[in-house]
């Protein structure tokens, strides 16, 4: 099964709404920027009936270089996490 890309999503939404792909691209980019910005500020973003986005913290930990086998420190990091609503699971 092929991946559904951002380009395909924009094309389909533009067709459905009767807008240009340029307008749809700007709208989608603005929505994604808001979600990322709010979660980076520590807020959870919930879209009722769809799911929620939040930043997830990963603690620093010991890892191993797969090429050399050498032990190394993997630094703490943050990543965007999505959890689908129960209606979508």
C-alpha distances in whole Angstrom, upper triangle without the diagonal:
4,7,9,12,16,17,14,16,19,19,18,21,23,23,23,26,28,28,27,25,27,29,25,24,28,27,24,26,29,27,25,28,30,28,28,32,33,31,33,36,35,34,31,30,29,27,28,25,23,24,26,26,28,29,29,32,31,35,36,35,36,33,33,33,30,32,36,35,38,38,37,37,34,35,34,32,30,27,25,24,22,23,21,24,24,24,20,20
4,7,9,13,13,11,13,16,16,16,18,21,21,21,24,25,25,25,21,24,26,22,21,25,25,21,23,26,25,23,26,28,26,26,30,31,29,31,34,34,33,30,28,28,26,28,25,22,23,25,25,27,28,28,31,31,34,35,35,36,33,33,32,30,31,35,35,37,37,36,36,33,34,33,30,29,25,24,23,21,22,21,24,25,25,21,21
4,6,10,11,10,11,14,15,14,17,19,19,20,22,24,24,23,19,22,23,20,18,22,22,18,19,22,21,19,22,24,22,22,26,27,26,27,30,30,29,27,25,25,23,25,23,20,20,22,21,24,24,25,28,28,31,32,32,33,31,31,30,29,30,34,34,36,36,34,34,30,31,30,27,25,22,20,19,18,20,19,22,23,23,19,19
4,7,8,6,7,10,11,11,13,15,16,16,19,20,20,19,16,19,20,16,15,19,18,15,17,20,18,17,20,22,20,21,24,25,24,26,29,29,28,25,23,23,21,22,21,17,19,20,20,23,24,25,28,28,32,33,34,35,33,34,33,32,33,37,37,38,38,36,36,32,32,31,28,26,22,20,19,17,19,17,20,22,21,17,18
4,5,5,6,9,10,11,12,14,15,17,18,20,19,17,14,16,17,14,13,16,16,13,14,17,16,15,18,20,19,19,22,24,23,24,27,28,27,25,22,23,21,23,22,19,19,21,20,22,23,24,27,28,31,33,33,35,33,33,32,31,33,36,36,38,37,35,35,31,31,30,27,24,21,19,19,18,20,19,22,24,23,20,21
4,5,5,6,9,10,10,12,14,15,16,18,16,15,11,13,14,11,9,12,12,9,10,14,13,11,14,17,16,16,19,21,21,22,25,26,25,23,20,21,19,22,21,18,19,19,18,21,22,24,26,27,31,32,34,35,33,34,33,33,34,37,38,39,38,36,35,31,31,29,26,23,20,18,18,17,19,19,22,24,23,20,22
4,5,5,6,9,10,11,12,14,15,16,14,13,9,11,13,10,9,12,13,11,12,15,15,14,17,19,19,19,22,24,24,25,28,29,28,27,24,24,22,25,24,21,22,23,22,24,25,27,30,31,35,36,37,38,36,37,36,35,36,40,40,41,41,39,38,34,34,33,29,27,24,21,22,21,23,22,25,28,26,23,25
4,5,5,6,9,10,11,12,14,15,14,13,10,13,14,11,11,15,15,12,14,17,17,16,19,21,21,21,24,26,26,27,30,31,29,27,24,24,22,24,23,20,21,23,22,25,27,28,31,32,36,37,38,40,38,39,37,36,38,41,42,43,42,40,40,36,36,35,31,29,25,23,23,21,23,21,24,26,24,21,23
4,5,5,6,8,10,11,12,14,13,13,10,13,13,9,9,13,12,10,12,15,14,13,17,18,18,19,22,23,23,25,27,28,26,24,21,21,18,20,19,16,18,20,19,23,24,26,29,31,34,36,37,39,37,39,38,37,39,42,42,43,42,40,39,35,35,33,30,27,23,21,21,18,20,19,21,23,21,18,21
4,6,5,6,8,10,10,12,10,9,6,9,9,6,6,10,10,8,10,13,13,13,16,18,18,19,21,23,23,25,27,28,27,25,22,22,19,22,21,18,20,21,21,24,25,28,31,32,36,38,39,41,39,40,39,39,40,44,44,45,44,42,40,37,36,34,31,28,25,22,22,20,23,21,23,26,24,21,24
4,6,5,6,9,10,10,10,8,6,10,11,8,9,13,13,11,14,16,16,17,19,21,21,23,25,27,27,29,31,32,30,29,25,25,22,24,23,21,23,25,24,27,29,31,34,36,39,41,42,44,42,43,42,41,42,46,46,47,47,44,43,40,39,38,34,31,28,25,26,24,25,24,26,28,26,23,26
4,5,5,6,9,10,10,11,9,13,13,10,11,15,14,12,15,18,17,17,21,22,21,23,26,27,27,29,31,32,30,28,24,24,21,22,21,19,21,23,24,27,29,31,34,36,39,41,42,44,43,44,43,42,43,47,47,48,47,45,44,40,40,38,35,32,28,25,25,23,24,22,23,25,23,21,23
4,5,5,6,8,8,9,8,11,10,7,10,12,11,10,13,15,14,15,18,19,19,21,23,24,25,27,29,30,27,26,22,21,18,20,19,17,19,21,22,25,27,30,33,35,39,41,42,44,43,44,43,43,44,48,48,49,48,45,44,40,39,38,34,31,27,24,24,22,23,21,22,24,22,20,23
4,6,5,6,5,6,6,9,8,6,9,11,10,11,14,15,15,17,19,20,21,23,25,26,27,29,31,32,30,28,24,24,21,23,22,20,23,24,24,28,30,32,36,37,41,43,45,47,45,46,45,45,46,49,50,51,50,47,46,42,41,40,36,33,30,27,27,25,26,24,26,28,26,24,27
4,6,5,7,8,8,12,11,10,12,15,14,14,17,19,19,20,23,24,24,26,28,29,30,32,34,35,33,31,27,26,23,24,23,22,25,27,27,30,33,35,38,40,44,46,47,49,47,48,47,46,48,51,52,53,52,50,49,45,44,43,39,36,32,29,29,27,28,26,27,29,26,24,27
4,6,8,10,11,14,13,11,14,16,14,14,18,19,18,20,23,23,23,26,28,28,29,31,33,34,31,29,25,24,21,22,20,19,22,25,26,29,32,34,38,39,43,45,47,49,47,49,48,47,49,52,52,53,52,50,49,45,44,42,39,35,32,29,28,26,26,24,24,26,23,22,25
4,6,9,10,13,11,9,13,14,12,13,17,17,16,19,21,22,22,25,26,27,28,31,32,33,30,28,25,24,20,21,21,20,23,25,25,29,31,34,38,40,43,46,47,50,48,50,49,48,50,53,54,54,53,51,49,45,44,42,39,35,32,29,29,26,27,25,25,27,25,23,27
4,7,9,12,10,10,13,15,14,15,18,19,19,21,23,24,25,27,29,29,31,33,34,36,33,32,28,27,24,25,25,24,26,28,29,32,34,37,40,42,46,48,50,52,50,52,51,50,52,55,55,56,55,53,51,48,47,45,41,38,35,31,32,29,30,28,29,31,28,27,30
4,7,8,7,7,10,11,11,13,15,16,17,19,21,21,23,25,26,27,29,31,32,34,31,30,26,26,23,25,25,24,26,27,27,30,32,35,38,40,44,46,48,50,49,50,49,49,50,53,54,54,53,51,49,46,44,43,39,36,33,30,30,28,30,28,29,31,29,27,30
4,5,5,6,9,10,11,12,14,16,17,18,20,21,23,24,26,27,29,30,32,34,32,31,27,28,25,27,27,25,27,28,28,31,32,35,38,40,44,45,47,49,47,49,47,47,48,51,52,52,52,49,48,44,43,42,38,35,32,29,30,28,30,29,30,33,31,29,32
4,5,5,6,9,10,10,12,14,15,16,18,20,21,22,24,26,27,28,30,32,30,29,26,26,24,26,26,24,25,26,26,28,30,32,35,37,40,42,44,46,44,45,44,43,44,48,48,49,48,46,44,41,40,39,35,32,29,26,27,26,28,27,29,31,30,27,30
4,5,5,6,9,10,11,12,14,15,16,18,20,21,22,24,26,27,28,31,29,29,25,26,24,27,27,25,26,27,26,28,29,32,35,37,40,41,43,45,44,45,44,43,44,47,48,49,48,45,44,40,39,38,34,31,29,26,28,27,29,28,30,33,31,29,32
4,5,5,6,9,10,11,12,14,15,17,19,20,21,23,25,26,27,29,27,27,23,24,22,25,25,23,25,25,24,27,28,31,34,36,40,41,44,46,45,46,45,45,46,49,50,50,49,46,45,41,39,38,34,31,28,26,27,26,28,27,28,31,30,28,31
4,5,5,6,8,10,11,12,14,15,17,18,20,21,23,24,26,27,26,25,21,22,19,22,22,20,22,22,22,24,26,29,32,34,38,39,41,44,42,44,43,43,44,47,47,48,47,44,43,39,38,36,32,29,26,23,24,23,25,24,25,28,26,24,27
4,5,5,6,8,10,11,12,14,15,16,18,20,21,22,24,26,25,24,21,22,20,23,23,20,22,22,21,23,24,27,30,32,35,37,39,41,39,41,40,39,41,44,44,45,44,41,40,36,35,33,29,27,24,21,23,21,24,23,25,29,27,25,27
4,6,5,6,9,10,10,12,14,15,16,18,20,21,22,25,23,23,20,21,20,23,24,21,22,22,21,23,24,27,30,32,35,37,39,41,40,42,41,41,42,45,46,46,45,42,40,36,35,33,29,26,24,21,23,22,25,25,26,30,28,26,29
4,5,5,6,9,10,11,13,14,15,17,19,20,21,23,21,21,17,18,16,19,20,18,19,19,18,21,23,26,29,31,34,36,39,41,40,42,41,42,43,46,46,46,45,42,40,36,35,33,29,26,23,20,22,20,23,22,23,27,25,23,26
4,5,5,6,9,10,11,12,14,16,17,18,20,22,20,19,16,16,15,18,19,16,17,17,16,18,20,23,26,28,32,34,36,38,37,39,38,38,40,43,43,43,42,39,37,33,32,30,26,23,20,17,18,17,19,19,21,24,23,21,23
4,5,5,6,9,10,10,12,14,15,16,18,20,19,19,16,18,16,20,21,18,18,18,16,18,19,22,25,27,30,32,34,36,35,37,36,36,38,41,41,41,40,37,35,31,30,28,24,21,19,16,18,17,20,21,23,26,26,23,25
4,5,5,6,9,10,10,12,14,15,16,19,17,17,14,16,15,19,21,18,18,17,16,17,19,22,25,27,30,32,35,37,37,39,38,39,41,43,43,43,41,38,36,33,31,28,25,22,19,17,19,18,21,21,22,26,26,24,26
4,5,5,6,9,10,11,12,14,16,17,15,14,11,13,12,15,17,14,15,14,12,15,17,20,23,25,29,31,33,36,36,38,38,38,40,43,42,42,41,38,35,32,30,28,24,20,18,15,16,15,17,17,19,22,22,20,23
4,5,5,6,8,10,11,12,14,16,14,14,11,13,12,16,18,15,14,13,11,13,14,17,20,22,26,28,30,33,32,34,34,34,36,39,39,38,37,34,32,28,26,24,20,17,15,12,13,13,16,16,18,22,22,20,22
4,6,5,6,8,10,10,12,14,14,14,12,15,15,19,21,18,17,15,12,13,14,17,20,22,25,27,30,33,32,34,34,35,37,39,39,38,37,34,31,28,26,23,20,17,15,12,15,15,18,19,21,25,25,23,25
4,5,5,6,8,10,11,12,11,11,9,12,13,16,19,16,15,13,11,12,13,17,20,23,26,28,31,34,34,36,36,37,39,41,41,40,38,35,33,29,27,24,21,17,16,13,15,15,17,18,20,23,24,22,24
4,6,5,6,9,10,11,9,9,6,9,10,14,16,14,12,10,7,9,10,14,17,20,23,25,28,31,31,33,34,34,37,39,38,38,36,33,30,27,25,22,18,15,13,10,11,11,14,15,16,20,21,19,21
4,6,5,6,9,10,10,10,9,12,14,17,19,16,14,12,9,9,9,12,15,17,21,23,25,28,28,31,31,32,34,36,35,35,33,30,27,24,21,19,15,12,10,8,10,11,15,17,19,22,23,21,23
4,6,5,6,9,9,10,10,14,15,19,21,19,17,14,11,10,10,14,16,19,22,24,27,30,30,33,33,34,36,38,38,37,35,31,28,25,22,20,17,13,13,11,13,15,18,20,21,25,26,24,26
4,5,5,7,5,7,7,11,13,16,19,17,15,12,9,9,9,13,15,19,21,24,27,30,31,34,34,36,38,40,39,38,36,33,29,26,23,20,17,14,13,11,13,14,16,18,19,23,24,23,24
4,5,5,5,6,7,10,13,16,19,17,14,10,7,5,6,9,12,15,18,21,24,27,27,30,31,32,35,36,36,35,32,29,26,23,20,17,14,10,10,8,9,11,13,16,17,21,22,21,22
4,5,7,9,11,14,17,20,23,20,17,14,10,8,7,10,11,14,17,19,22,25,26,29,29,31,33,35,34,33,31,27,24,21,18,15,12,9,9,8,11,14,16,19,21,24,26,25,25
4,6,9,11,15,17,20,23,21,19,15,12,10,9,12,13,17,19,21,24,28,29,32,33,34,37,38,37,36,33,30,27,24,21,17,15,12,13,12,14,16,18,21,22,26,27,26,27
4,7,10,13,16,19,22,20,17,13,11,8,7,10,11,15,17,20,23,26,27,31,32,34,36,37,36,35,32,29,26,23,20,16,14,11,12,11,12,14,16,19,20,23,25,25,25
4,6,10,13,15,18,17,14,11,9,7,8,11,13,17,19,23,25,29,30,33,34,36,39,40,39,38,35,32,29,26,23,20,17,14,13,11,12,13,14,17,17,21,22,22,23
4,6,10,12,15,14,11,7,6,5,8,10,13,17,20,23,25,29,30,33,34,35,38,40,38,38,35,32,29,26,24,20,17,14,13,10,10,10,11,13,14,17,19,18,19
4,7,10,12,11,9,5,5,7,10,13,16,19,22,26,28,31,32,35,36,36,39,41,40,39,37,34,32,28,26,23,20,16,14,11,11,10,11,12,12,16,17,16,18
4,6,9,8,6,4,6,9,13,15,18,21,25,28,30,33,33,36,37,38,41,43,42,41,39,37,34,30,29,25,22,19,17,13,12,10,9,10,9,13,13,13,15
4,6,5,5,6,9,12,15,18,21,24,28,31,33,36,36,38,39,39,42,44,43,43,41,39,36,33,31,28,25,21,19,15,14,11,10,10,9,12,12,12,14
4,5,6,8,11,14,18,20,24,26,30,33,35,38,38,41,42,42,45,47,46,46,44,41,39,35,34,31,28,24,22,18,16,13,12,10,8,10,9,10,13
4,6,9,13,16,20,21,25,27,31,34,35,38,38,40,41,41,44,47,45,46,44,42,40,36,35,32,29,25,23,19,17,13,11,8,6,8,6,7,10
4,7,10,14,17,19,23,25,28,31,33,36,35,37,38,38,41,43,42,43,41,39,37,33,32,29,26,23,20,16,14,10,9,6,5,8,7,6,9
4,7,10,14,15,19,21,25,28,29,32,32,34,35,35,38,41,39,40,38,36,33,30,29,26,23,19,16,13,10,7,5,4,4,8,9,8,9
4,7,10,12,16,18,22,25,27,30,30,33,34,34,37,39,38,38,36,33,31,27,26,23,20,16,14,10,8,6,5,7,7,11,12,11,12
4,7,9,13,16,19,22,24,27,27,30,31,32,34,36,35,35,33,30,28,24,23,20,16,13,10,7,6,5,7,9,11,14,16,14,15
4,6,10,13,16,19,22,25,25,28,29,30,33,35,34,33,31,28,25,22,20,16,14,10,8,6,5,7,9,12,13,17,19,18,18
4,7,10,13,16,18,22,22,25,26,28,30,32,31,30,27,25,22,18,16,13,10,6,5,5,6,9,11,15,17,20,22,21,20
4,7,10,13,15,19,19,22,24,25,28,30,28,27,25,22,19,16,14,11,8,6,5,6,6,10,11,15,17,20,23,21,20
4,6,10,12,16,17,20,22,24,27,28,26,25,22,19,16,13,11,7,6,5,7,9,10,13,15,19,21,23,26,25,24
4,7,9,12,13,17,19,20,23,24,22,21,18,16,13,10,9,5,5,6,8,11,11,15,17,20,23,25,28,26,25
4,6,10,12,16,18,20,23,23,21,20,17,14,11,9,7,5,7,9,11,15,15,19,20,24,26,28,31,30,28
4,7,9,13,15,18,21,20,19,17,13,11,7,6,5,4,8,11,13,17,18,21,23,27,29,31,34,33,31
4,6,10,13,15,18,18,16,14,10,9,6,5,7,7,10,13,16,19,19,23,24,28,31,32,35,33,31
4,7,10,13,16,15,12,10,7,6,5,6,9,11,13,17,18,22,22,26,27,31,33,35,38,36,33
4,7,9,12,12,9,8,6,5,6,6,10,12,14,17,18,22,22,25,27,30,33,34,37,35,33
4,6,9,8,6,6,4,6,8,9,13,15,17,20,21,24,25,28,29,32,36,37,40,37,35
4,6,6,5,5,6,7,10,10,14,17,18,21,22,25,26,29,31,33,37,38,41,38,36
4,6,5,8,9,10,13,13,17,19,20,23,23,26,26,29,30,33,36,38,40,37,35
4,6,8,11,12,15,15,19,22,23,25,25,28,29,32,34,36,40,41,43,40,38
4,5,9,11,14,15,19,22,23,26,27,30,31,34,36,38,42,43,46,43,41
4,7,9,13,14,18,21,22,25,26,29,30,33,34,37,40,41,44,41,39
4,6,10,12,16,19,21,24,26,29,30,33,35,38,41,42,45,42,40
4,7,10,13,16,18,22,23,27,28,31,33,36,39,40,43,41,38
4,6,10,13,15,19,21,24,25,29,31,34,37,39,42,39,37
4,6,9,12,16,18,22,23,27,29,32,35,37,40,37,36
4,7,9,12,14,18,19,23,25,28,32,33,36,34,32
4,6,10,13,17,18,22,24,28,31,33,36,34,32
4,7,10,14,15,19,21,25,28,30,33,31,30
4,7,10,12,16,19,22,25,28,30,28,27
4,7,9,13,16,19,22,25,27,25,25
4,6,10,13,16,19,22,24,22,22
4,7,10,13,16,19,21,19,19
4,7,10,13,16,18,16,15
4,7,10,13,14,12,12
4,6,9,11,10,9
4,6,8,6,6
4,5,5,6
4,5,5
4,6
4
